[in-house]
Amino acid sequence: MNWFWISVGALGGLFILLGRSRRRLNQKDARATDGSAGKMTIQERVEQVLADDDIDAMAQLLESVDDPVIRDALFGQLVANHYRLRSDPAHRDAFYRYAGQHVREIPAALDALEKNEDGRPDRVDSFKMMAIAMAEDQRYEAAIKVCETAMSLGLEDGTKTGFEGRIARLKKKRDAGS
């Protein structure tokens, strides 16, 4: 019985991936045939690089974008991609660079979202990911500061215990290693 559900899940995942690939190919074909790639707005370019999940294009586009909301979207995706690949030292360095910059810039993005009436998010995953990576590197004090910064901005980390529980666990690890 379990094999049946595993097979159904695997087939469902395969269909989802194939559907995404087809949509991306169709979007690329449409841009190539109508010649609109050079006439895209910043918002359209951002949406495209985010949909393509192109890390290099995101990083390049980030350099030319000043809007804090758009920068937040680009940082969020860049940080998530490099976090996922953080076992590679180059990606770990890139993760820390982009996550650190995102954490520094997030207050401006939160303010802009409130002004635009887009709604302020309850969480920004860069804080949680940064705290986890820092804990892996045994940088407990820095991880605690990241959590405290997130709490001061009124953000949550999406877990039952929140940043408070994360700080308590980090302090326990720090004190055990002393």
C-alpha positions, -999 to +999 in steps of 0.1 A: +000+000+000+028+024+009+045+017-025+013+028-042+013+062-025+051+066-031+046+059-068+016+083-070+037+110-053+067+104-076+046+105-107+029+137-094+063+153-088+074+143-123+044+158-139+049+191-120+086+193-130+077+185-166+050+212-166+074+238-152+100+229-178+075+232-206+063+266-194+099+279-191+106+267-227+074+283-240+083+315-222+118+316-237+104+307-272+079+335-270+105+360-260+128+348-287+102+351-315+086+384-306+119+402-300+107+418-268+136+406-247+154+440-251+122+459-243+114+443-210+107+465-180+128+460-148+098+442-132+095+419-162+132+411-162+131+404-125+101+381-129+119+363-157+152+357-139+133+346-108+112+322-129+144+309-147+161+305-113+193+319-129+216+328-100+241+347-122+214+368-139+198+376-104+232+388-091+238+409-122+203+424-121+207+431-084+235+456-092+212+477-114+180+477-092+174+503-065+138+495-056+139+479-021+110+456-028+125+442-060+159+439-043+142+419-015+128+394-040+161+390-057+180+386-024+155+361-011+160+339-041+198+343-043+201+336-006+179+305-008+198+291-038+232+296-022+220+283+011+209+251-006+244+247-021+263+259+010+283+227+013+305+241-015+328+268+000+322+292-029+284+290-025+288+293+013+308+325+008+282+338-016+254+328+008+270+348+036+276+378+013+240+380+000+223+370+033+243+397+051+234+423+026+198+412+026+196+414+064+211+449+063+186+461+036+155+444+049+142+473+070+140+495+039+121+467+021+097+462+050+090+500+051+084+501+013+060+472+015+040+489+043+039+521+023+028+503-009+001+486+012+014+452-001+015+440+035+045+434+056+057+397+057+058+378+090+090+362+081+121+367+060+139+334+056+173+349+052+175+355+090+167+318+098+190+305+071+218+327+083+214+317+119+215+280+109+246+284+088+263+304+115+255+277+140+269+251+117+301+272+116+300+275+154+295+312+152+270+312+180+272+349+190+268+361+155+238+338+150+222+351+182+226+387+169+209+377+137+180+362+156+177+393+178+177+416+148+149+396+133+129+398+165+135+435+167+119+438+133+089+418+144+097+388+122+091+351+129+111+321+118+082+298+110+089+273+138+069+266+170+095+282+193+104+311+170+136+331+172+133+329+210+136+292+210+164+294+184+183+318+206+179+295+236+193+265+216+222+286+203+231+297+238+229+261+250+253+250+222+276+280+228+277+272+266+283+235+260+313+243+237+329+267+262 
